[in-house]
């Protein structure tokens, strides 16, 4: 059970109600993590959604974004986000076997995707500047400087939701990743 009491999204008013309406229009519902963030920090939720909108129109595919978010969430130990990004990854066209491989840190057989997953793992486990060979490896895999900016933004947004969900122990409302 979530640690923070989250009022039902239907009872929201003002800026929070407006943000929830936007989420419902796109997703059909307000996921628990967005409901909790929005209840206490509508500005923070708006920032997350704005960053996601920038990413959606950016240089990375939906599949690449879900790879980043899934691998980062697994590294952070956020079960909620692992389930969410496994589900969203499937909607983006990633096969269940690929999602399972990403969750278990196994190669998927796609060199570019595997390079991205490895790079995300290095970034999430690094406490400082990454080694030159890691930079060269992601560039050799075909990722551009523009994409490196988008990878960084995707990681930042994911880190926020990972941390928040670990603080809140947000109730899972996505299918459990197998």
Secondary structure, 3 states (H helix, E strand, C coil): CCCCCCCCHHHCCHHHHHHHHHHHHHHCCCCHHHHHHHHHCHHHHHHHHHHHHHHHCCCCCHHHHHHHHHHHHHHHCCHHHHHHHHHHHHHCCCCHHHHHHHHCCCCCCCHHHHHHHHHHHHHHHCCCCCCHHHHHHHHHCCCCHHHHHHHHHHHHHHHHHHHHHHHHCCCCCCCCCC
